[in-house]
Amino acid sequence: MVESRFECFLCSLRTVNILLPSREAAYAHGIATAGVVFAVSQACREGYLTNCGCSRKKRPNSLHRDWIWGGCGDNIEYGYRFAQGFVDIREREKNHPRRSPGLARTLMNLHNNEAGRRALYSHPEIACKCHGVSGSCSLKTCWNQLASFRVTGERLRQRYDSSVRVRFNRRGTKLIRANSRFRKVHKEDFVYLEESPDYCVPNPETGSLGTVGRRCDKNSDDMGGCRLMCCDRGYKTRKAKLSERCHCKFHWCCFVKCKVCERIIYIHTCK
Amino acid sequence: MAEGVVLETLSNRKLVYLTMSLLLLQITFYLIGGLIAPAPTNVQNILGTKCLDTGGGRAWTKWHYSRGEGRCEFVDEFNDPRIMMDHISTNEIVFVFQFPTPRGGHELDMSRWFQNIISVLQLDVEYNPDVQFDDNPVITMDARLGYKNKHDNHSDWTEIARSTEIRDLKCNLAKRELGQPIECDLLPFFELGSCHHDYYLINIRLPVDEKRMMNTGIGVLNNIYMIAIHPNGGFSKVWLSLKTCLFPTMLAVLIWFWHRVVQLPRPSNLLERMLLALGLTMAFLNLPVEWFTLWIYMPYMLLFSDIRQGIFHTVLLSFWIIFTGEHMMDQVQRNRLVLYWKHLGAVAFGCICLFVFELCERGVQLTNPFYSIWATTSGSKLGYAFVILASVAACVYFVFLCVMVGRALINIYSKRSLLATMSKARRKYYKGLIYRFNFLMMMTVVCAAITVIFFIIGQVSEGQWKWNENSLEYNSAFLTGVYGMWNVYVCCLLILYAPSHKTKAVITGRFPLHHKHVICAITLCHQNVVLEKEIWFR
């Protein structure tokens, strides 16, 4: 979302507070929830969280037997269930009457949270290992690989572009696509209730921060370019001296040695 | 086998009963796997903890562990300020994998029911234009594997193996762009033939040596995941119980069979000896040696069970060839193993290739569990060479078998047209031969087809990750079902192809004979033979 007029200001969990039920709000909810699933699953793997997994099978009662009998559940599964409880609870604790905007917003958020979770777990990369007789494939074990979060982020960005506008159904209890010409809403899609406001000008009511002062790219013609980003108001250019690490020697984890170089750059910001 | 076998003398009703009960038994085998047993294997996906080893020189004798008293100091990510400030170098970072990981607030321990552990590594590599990334990157790991038991102190880790391993990274870099994740193939890591201890610990270092170009071109390494695969305890229990039940059953059938053969007035023939061998190898495969692993440290179990399976396959393949040969009906006296040297040579060659390969892989792993023949280019070439040679031998074998079966079938058709003209005794003899041959062919084809079909379904369905809980464990059902099926097959052969007392009484009354050429010597059927030969040469 870097190259968009919309600025994701404090898109972190629990502070997701974008006033308008726009597609940006949908994205913010989705990525925050996906982040929770990712972080929890990751922590599970490292063994830092004590409550992970191990309850896939209902068979034996005691944990120890469960572990010997059926192994432990998948970490993503735990992350998914955790995020369901942790993120969705905020939406579920409110009670809204039918047809109320509050209910619409709640339903929208719940849907987008689910879409965020699904972006992570319904596209796992499956890896398999053959380990049968003499290493043949008579026995094959597969598992879920968690892709890097960057991949999930890119997928969510695509979902943002293809999100679907929704409205209440006739009974006022569910959200359906606003226009029957749109495609049907899938669980993995982002949904929104209202079109995005003009993010060019700041407006506390809509949650828009405006693009004044945003950095832009002088040579680009797309959303990150100065023309579109600054909404034709023009841009300021300032000269800055940048000190950075350079001529570095880097090994797989760490810098070995670097020089500090100073270089002059031009920074363009919107008026 | 000129006398009848049980199969011929069995009344139709009895045969149906037998078939039905064996079929029921077979279904039971599938259900045991599908309903009682859990998934055959379990996967633990463990993220390596990045411990900092700031003190202590290059001896690297200290164990680093991530949980428990005296655990190491670690960082979550390499962009942690500590790395920069303390000038931590690559040689001071240890990837630590301590498993099993705790679950549900409990520190779990490995069970001996897990039998063995196989592990692979998954590297989380990222592209950075500042960091060299070779076209054919090679990673050098200083890996150490240790164990600890329940009542040991936190730091009481004992070394199992230590090795410097070099692995080729096969990576796919889509775009050379900052932060672009690089997809790399899984690296084979270690295989332990025994899961005897409670806790295991892996320490990996990736030392950098610029002069030797060691670990200089592997990009930015963010994380290492270790995937540990082991049989499920529940599955091992079901599997072992199955074997424990099957072993005495098979032994009883064998004793019954051999008793019948010994009772015959003539010495046993080749086919009977072959059946005995098949039964013995099946019984050997059923022998539940795995019980001992619960008390004794047996790191050679993986190798042992592979060899057992190999012996069974060798004997089964040889049996098919000899069975077809003995039912050829072409007036050639066989009944000697030497005559099958070409066919058996192919079987032996293929099996020896696989055996040598097995020794190269799992045999070496007895001393160094980190060893893998596939890890290096030259090693994998050697591995492929063995596998290809074995495949060629398998192809040659199947060509032989198909030719033999084809010839036998042609003989059957020509004999069938002649049956009406034959004398009663000869007709009975040939009918019996044809019946026996067809029965085994059918049974073998059905068993082989079921194995192949289930195998393919297994390969395809495993590719899809099942999110929902499913009550039927397909893979376990496949394993127990197929294992049970071959047991039923061998049992069936031993029972149905055992010499029958009934026919013996009838036939020996008239012809005290059991070899084709003896029958042919009798003037009674001499004419028929001449007739047959004429037709054959036409």
Chai-1 contact restraints between the chains, C-beta under 6 A:
chainA,res_idxA,chainB,res_idxB,connection_type,confidence,min_distance_angstrom,max_distance_angstrom,comment,restraint_id
A,R45,B,N45,contact,1.0,0.0,6.0,A-B,restraint_1
A,R45,B,I46,contact,1.0,0.0,6.0,A-B,restraint_2
A,R45,B,L47,contact,1.0,0.0,6.0,A-B,restraint_3
A,E46,B,L47,contact,1.0,0.0,6.0,A-B,restraint_4
A,G47,B,T101,contact,1.0,0.0,6.0,A-B,restraint_5
A,G47,B,P102,contact,1.0,0.0,6.0,A-B,restraint_6
A,T50,B,P102,contact,1.0,0.0,6.0,A-B,restraint_7
A,T50,B,G105,contact,1.0,0.0,6.0,A-B,restraint_8
A,C52,B,R103,contact,1.0,0.0,6.0,A-B,restraint_9
A,G53,B,R103,contact,1.0,0.0,6.0,A-B,restraint_10
A,C54,B,R103,contact,1.0,0.0,6.0,A-B,restraint_11
A,C54,B,G104,contact,1.0,0.0,6.0,A-B,restraint_12
A,L63,B,G104,contact,1.0,0.0,6.0,A-B,restraint_13
A,L63,B,H106,contact,1.0,0.0,6.0,A-B,restraint_14
A,W67,B,L108,contact,1.0,0.0,6.0,A-B,restraint_15
A,I68,B,S111,contact,1.0,0.0,6.0,A-B,restraint_16
A,I68,B,W113,contact,1.0,0.0,6.0,A-B,restraint_17
A,I68,B,G233,contact,1.0,0.0,6.0,A-B,restraint_18
A,W69,B,P38,contact,1.0,0.0,6.0,A-B,restraint_19
A,W69,B,G233,contact,1.0,0.0,6.0,A-B,restraint_20
A,W69,B,G234,contact,1.0,0.0,6.0,A-B,restraint_21
A,G70,B,P38,contact,1.0,0.0,6.0,A-B,restraint_22
A,G70,B,G234,contact,1.0,0.0,6.0,A-B,restraint_23
A,G71,B,N42,contact,1.0,0.0,6.0,A-B,restraint_24
A,G71,B,N232,contact,1.0,0.0,6.0,A-B,restraint_25
A,C72,B,R103,contact,1.0,0.0,6.0,A-B,restraint_26
A,P124,B,W465,contact,1.0,0.0,6.0,A-B,restraint_27
A,I126,B,W465,contact,1.0,0.0,6.0,A-B,restraint_28
A,A127,B,L186,contact,1.0,0.0,6.0,A-B,restraint_29
A,K129,B,V120,contact,1.0,0.0,6.0,A-B,restraint_30
A,H131,B,I118,contact,1.0,0.0,6.0,A-B,restraint_31
A,V133,B,D306,contact,1.0,0.0,6.0,A-B,restraint_32
A,V133,B,Q309,contact,1.0,0.0,6.0,A-B,restraint_33
A,S134,B,D306,contact,1.0,0.0,6.0,A-B,restraint_34
A,S134,B,L354,contact,1.0,0.0,6.0,A-B,restraint_35
A,S134,B,E358,contact,1.0,0.0,6.0,A-B,restraint_36
A,K140,B,E462,contact,1.0,0.0,6.0,A-B,restraint_37
A,T141,B,T41,contact,1.0,0.0,6.0,A-B,restraint_38
A,T141,B,I229,contact,1.0,0.0,6.0,A-B,restraint_39
A,C142,B,E462,contact,1.0,0.0,6.0,A-B,restraint_40
A,W143,B,V43,contact,1.0,0.0,6.0,A-B,restraint_41
A,N144,B,W465,contact,1.0,0.0,6.0,A-B,restraint_42
A,S148,B,P181,contact,1.0,0.0,6.0,A-B,restraint_43
A,C248,B,D130,contact,1.0,0.0,6.0,A-B,restraint_44
A,F250,B,D130,contact,1.0,0.0,6.0,A-B,restraint_45
A,F250,B,V131,contact,1.0,0.0,6.0,A-B,restraint_46
A,H251,B,T90,contact,1.0,0.0,6.0,A-B,restraint_47
A,H251,B,V208,contact,1.0,0.0,6.0,A-B,restraint_48
A,W252,B,I218,contact,1.0,0.0,6.0,A-B,restraint_49
A,W252,B,L221,contact,1.0,0.0,6.0,A-B,restraint_50
A,C253,B,F78,contact,1.0,0.0,6.0,A-B,restraint_51
A,C253,B,T90,contact,1.0,0.0,6.0,A-B,restraint_52
A,C253,B,I93,contact,1.0,0.0,6.0,A-B,restraint_53
A,C254,B,I83,contact,1.0,0.0,6.0,A-B,restraint_54
A,C254,B,I88,contact,1.0,0.0,6.0,A-B,restraint_55
